[in-house]
Amino acid sequence: MGLRMNLLLLCCLNLALSAVMAVGPPTCPAEGSGCDTDEWVGEFFPEIPKIKYEGPNSKNHLAFKYYNAEEVILGRKMKDWFRFSVAFWHTFRGTGGDPFGAPTKHWPWEDGTNSLAMAKRRMRANFEFIDKLGVEFWCFHDRDIAPDGKTLEETNKNMDEIVALAKELQGSKIHPLWGTAQLFHHPRYMHGGATSPEVGVYAYAAAQVKKAMEVTHYLGGENYVFWGGREGYQTLLNTDMGRELDHMARFLEAAANYKKKIGFNGTLLIEPKPQEPTKHQYDWDAATAANFLRKYGLIDEFKLNIECNHATLSGHSCHHDLETARINGLLGNIDANSGDPQTGWDTDEFMTDIAEATKVMLTVVKNGGLAPGGFNFDAKLRRESTDVEDLFIAHISGMDTMARGLRSAAKLIEGGTLDNFVKKRYQSFDSEIGALIEAGKADFEYLEKKAIEWGEPKVPSGKQEFIEMIFHSAL
């Protein structure tokens, strides 16, 4: 009888163990039970597999159709052309709210608080997301990953605790593309941070950036970004614009010096950011930012982080601002998003326009790539997209769009027709006189003599429609 009972008990134990192994690790169910501790180590996306490349004929909406990370195009792996990064704030702090509507999203792991425990849970979700998406970079605002405390010291302590977990979770294969300080959400920054007329706010902003730079360096970040936002003058009637520009320059100069002091080898980036919320800003577009850097002797210390939606808000195409940054030697990183052309504010949509992506990649190839920069998705789900699955779909679509842009750019470059046409268009400047002009050795008197000698110049067709035909045939 005892032997039979022992055998029966052993059988029951084996069945129970098999059941546990079949179920696998704990997950965060839709109602969120079981996810109320920062020690939670189960899956946050249990129904989402690792996203793989399946090719353009795949019907699987959770698979890449065009982005094949290891595929070599123009002598470089696709993943190295892009260096894709997940933006923590939009992906894990986005609420679906907009200027005219309340939040629409509540992810299963959220408990409605901004506690340290909640921050740790978000960080675990972040790295599971990154792992399943198959990218190697992430980027963050300081206040989005760790909550404010009652004092600056307490806030920094909160940051240290969250960053320690992030360091553990990212391991050796994942690290930040860049980090930044959020100097716009808190009421203290209502007049700006480095452009605030209050010296106490200026000092607080400096302390916050100092900590954010230290954190970025500690996590192995490759860049540090200065967002424009409310770092700008609100109106010209109550503002000393010249003084604010000087203050901003001194702030950035101090940041460049501190970068060297702590041994941070990353690139410092400025993101042109028009109309958020000001209309008079030192970083309105790539050209304005470049002029600001030159005026204050900072041109060798910074590069630009170009956001496509910001370029359009400033009245340019994304391609225009990218080329402006590139020819000035300032192209450092790209926020891969777009906006609605009929909406006058930053809608932060994932890029889905293949023609725009192709123009972006033509510039990136001309630039020789972006490293140590890359592409981050400063983009968010639409307000009505409320499924966890939508987070993956949006990133897959964005990555596939950029991959199609690279493939199309490669066709144009390898075909040679576009480059050859551009070279032919400027071939008159390959003459001896053209060379003198480009060398700055042809004065007005000399050119006047040549104009009289040559008579009325012949101007050939620009063949705009032909070029557009060539371009669109590669898409």
N, C-alpha and C positions, 0 to 999 in steps of 0.2 A: 504493500500500500504506500509506504514512504517513498519507494523508488518511483512508483507511478506518479505520485504527487510532484516529485522533483522534476521528472521529465515534462509533466504538464506545465509546471512553472517556467521551465527553461524554454518551452515552446512559446508560451505567452510573451516572455521577454524578447525572444527573437522576432516575433510578429510586431511587437511594439517598436523595436529598433528599426525594422524594415519600414514601418509606417513613417517614422520620423525622417529616415533617409529619403523616402520617396517624396515627402513634402518639401524637403530642402530647408534653407534658412528662412527665418521669419521675414515677412514682408509688411509694408504699410498698406493695409486695406483701405478702401474708399472712405470709410467712416473715421479713419485715423487712429483707431484704438491700437495700442501696442507701440505707438510712436511718440509717447509722451516723456521720453528720457533722452538726454544727450548721449547716452551710451548705446543707443539703438544702432545695430550693425546689419540689419536685414536689408532687403532690396526696397528701394523707393519706386522703382519702375519694373515690377515683377513681370509684366506682360510685354515688355519691350526687349527684344533680343539685341545683341550687338549688331550695329548697322554695318552691312557689307556692300561691296560693289557687285552688282549683278548685271550691269550693262544696259544699254538703251532699250532693249526689248523686254526688260523686266516689267511686270505689272505689280510688283510688290512696292507699296507706298512707303515701306520702312526699309528701303534699300537705295543705294546710290546708283544712278543710271549713267552718270558722266564723270563723277569724281572717283578716280582710282588712285589712291594715295601713292602707291609704289610705281606707277607707270611713269616712264621717262618721256618728257616732252621738251623739245628745244634744249636737250642736254641736261635736264634737271628733273628730279622726281616732282610729281604734282604737289605732294605735301610740302616740299621745300620751296616751291614757288609761292604757296599760299600761307603756310604757317598759321592755320586757322585757330582762332581763339574764341572761347565762349565767354560772353559778357555776363558776369554774375548778377548785375543789377536788373537788367531786363528779364533774364531767364528765371531768376529765383526771387526777385523782389518786385517784379512787375505785377500790378494789380488789375490792369484793364481799365483803370480810371482815366479820364481825359478832362479837359477844361469844362466839359458840359455833362459829364456823367460819372456816377459813382463806380467804385471797383466792381468788377464782375468775376474775378478769379479767386478761388480759395483752394490751394493745392492740398492734397490729402495729409501731408505731413505738417501743415501749418496749424498752430494752436491759437492764433490771434494775438500773440504777444511778441515783443521784441527783446525777449530774455536771452541770456547767455545760452541756456539749454536749447532754445529755438535756433539761435545762430549756429550752434554746433550741428544741429540736425540739418539745417540748410546746407552747411558745408559738406556733410556726408552725401547729401543728395547731389550737390554740385559735382563731386568727383565720380559718383556713379554715372551721372549723365555724360561727363567727359569721356569716361572709359567706354561706355556703350556707343557713343558717337564716333569714337576713334580719333580724337584730336589730342594734341600734346600741349596746348596752351589754354590759359584762362586769364581774365583781367577783372579788375575790381575797383570800386570806390571803398575807401576805408570805412565809412559809416554804414555801408550796405552789408558788410560782412560782420561787423561788431557793433553792439549798441552803445549809445552815449551813456556815460555815467553822470553822477551829480557834479563831479569836478573833472578837470582835465586829467589829473592823476588816475582817477577811477576809470575814466574812458580809456586811457592808455593801458591800464591793467586788463580791461576787457579785451582790448585788441591783442595783447600778448597771449591771452588764453586761447583766443580763436586762431591766431596765427600759428601757435604751436600745433594745434590739430591739423590745420591746413598743410603745414610742413610734413607732418606724419602721413597724411592721406595722399599728397601729391607724389611722394616717393622720389625716385631719381629720373623718371621719364617725363613728368609733367611739371611745368612751372609757369609763372605768370609771363604773359607777353608784355604786360605793363600793369602798374598800379597807379592810383591817383587819390588825391584828397577831395572829398566832397565839400566844397566851400560855397554852397548855395542854398541848401534846404533849411538849415537852422535860422531862426529869426535874427540871430546876431549878424548874419551876412546879408541883411536886407539892402544895405548900401554897397555890398561887395565885400571882398576879403582884402586883397592887397590894394584895392582901389577905394576902400572905405575911408571916410573922413575922420573916423575914430581910431586913434593910435592903438587903443586896447584891442580892437578887432584885428587890426593889422598884425599885432604881436600874436594874437591867438591863432590867426591863419598861418603864420610862420611856424608856430609850434605844431600845428596839425600837419602841415606839409613835411616838416622835419620827421615826425613820427612815421608818416606814410612812406617817405623815402627809405627810412630805415627798414620798415617792414618789407617793402618791395625788394630791397637789397638782400635781406635775410632769406626771402623765399626764392631767390635766384632769378628775379625779374630781369628782363633784358631792356626795359624802357620805363620811363616815368613820364606821365602826361599831365600837362596843365590845361584844364578845361577852361574855356572862356566863361560862359554862363554869365553870372552877375559880376564877374570881374570886368565890369565896364561901367561907364557913366550913364546914369538914368536919363538925365536931361541936361541940356547945355545952359539952362537958365540958373540953376543952383549948383553948378559944378565948375571947378577949376580944372579943365581938361588937361592942361599942361602939367599941373601938379600931380594929377592922378597917373598920367603916363610915366612921370618920373618915379613915382612910388612903385608902380608895377615893374618898371625896369630894375629898380634896386632890389625888389623882392626876387625877381628871377636871377639876378646876379648873385644874391645870397644863396639861392638854391643851387646854382652851378658850383659855387665854392664849397658848399656842404657836400655835394655829390663827390667831389674830389677828396674831401676830408675823410669820408667814411669808406673810400675805396670802391664806390659804386661805379662800375664801368659801363652801365647802360646809357642809352641815349635819352636826353631830355627832349620832350615833344610838346609843342603848342598846338592846340586844336582850334582852327578858325571856327567861330561860332556866332554867326549873325542873328540878330533879332531874338535872342534868348536871355533876357527879355528886352534888351536894349537895341537902339538903332545907331548909337555912336560907340564904336568899340575899337580897341587897338588890334583886335584879331578878327575883323569882319570877314576877310577872305585871305587866300594864300598871299596875294600881293601886298595887302595891308600888313599882315603879320611879318612878311619878309622885310618890308620897309621899317617897321618898328624895331626889329632885331638889328638891322644895319645902323639905324640912328643911335642906338644905345650900346653899340659895340658887342652885341650878343650873338652875332650871326654865326660864329664858330662853335657856340655852346648848345644850340638848339636846332632841331629839325621840326617838320610839321606832320601832324596827324590829320589827314584829310578825310572828312566825313562827307559822303556824296550828298546826303540830304541837306547838309549845311551849305554846300556849294550852290545848290539850286536856290536855297533861301537867300543867298547873297546876290542872286541874279546871274549866276554862271552855270554851265554844265559841270558835272563831276570831272569830265575829261579836261576841261579848261583849267580847273584848279589843280588837278594832278600834274598837268604839263607845266603850269606856272611854278609849282613846287619843284618839279624835276629839273627844269632848266636853271633854277636858282640853286641847285644842289641841296635842296631842303626836304625832299620827299622821304619820310621816315616810316610812315605807317598809314593804313587805310581802314576807315570804318566802313564796312561793306553794307550800306543800307541805301534806301531811296525814299523819296517822299511823293505824295500825291501832288501833281502839278497844279491842281485846282484848289489846294489847301495852303494857306499862308503860314503854317506852323510846322514844327518838326514832328512828322508822323512816324518816323523811325520804322519803316517797313523793310522786310527782307528783300534784297534785290532779286527781281525775277525777269528783268529786261536783258535779254541776251546781247542785244546790240550795245547797250551801255556797258555790260560786263566785258565785251570784246574790246571796247575803247579803253577801259580801265586796264586790261591786261596788256594792250599794246604799249601803254606807258610804263607798266611794271617791267616788261621785258626790256624796253629801252633803258630803264633805270638799273638793269642788271639784278633785278629782284629787290626785296625789301629788307632782308635780314640786316640787322637784328630785329627789324620790325616785321610786320605781317598783316594779316587781315583779321580784324575782330568784328563780330556782329553786334554793333550798337543798334540792334533792331529788336522789336517786340512783337508778340502775337497781336492780332487784331482783337478788338474789344469783345467780339462775340466768339472768339476761339477759346474755349474753356476746358478742353480735355487735356490731360497730361500728355497724351500722345501728340498733341499739336506742337508741343515744344520740340519734339524730334522732327516732325514733318517740316516745320519751318526751317530748321537748320539744314536738313537734307536738301530742301529746295534751294536755299541760299547757296550751299556748297556746290550743288550741281550746276546752278546758274553760273557761278564763277568758273567752274571747270569747263563749261561750254564756251565761256568767254576765252579761256586760255586755248582751248582747242581751235577756236575760230581765229584767234590771233596768230597761232602757229601756222595755220593754212595761209594766211595773208603774208606772213613773213617768209615762209618757205616758197610760196608761189612767186614772190618777188615783184609782181605787177605794181602793187601800190608803192613800194619803195622806189622802184625804177621810175615810175611816173613823177614822184616828188623830186627825185634827183634831176630828171630831165627838165622839170619846170624851172629849176634854178640854175640850169647849165650856163646861162649867160654870165653868171658870176664866177664861173670857173675859168673865165678869160683872164688875161693879164690885168686889165683894168678892174675887173671884178675883184681880183685878189688885192689890188691896191686899196680899193674901197674897204674891204673887210679887214685890212691891216691898218686902217685909219690913216692912210697916206695919200688920199685923194681929196684935195681941198676944193672949195666951191669954184675958184677960178679955173682950175683944171677941168672940172666936170662941165662947166659952162662951155669951154672950148670944144669938148667932145660932143656936147648936145648940138652945137652949131654945125660941127663937122658931119654928124650922123643924120641930122634932120629929124623929121617926125618919126618916133619909134613905132615899130610894129609890135602889137600886143596879141599874142596867141590866145586861143581859147583855154579857159581853166578846166573845161570838161568835167564840171561838177557832177553831172548825172552819170557819167562814165565811172567816176570814182565811187559814187554811191552804189552803182551796179556791182562793181568789183567787191566792195565791202560787204554788201548784203548777200552776195553769192557764197560768201565764206561762212555764213551763220548756220 
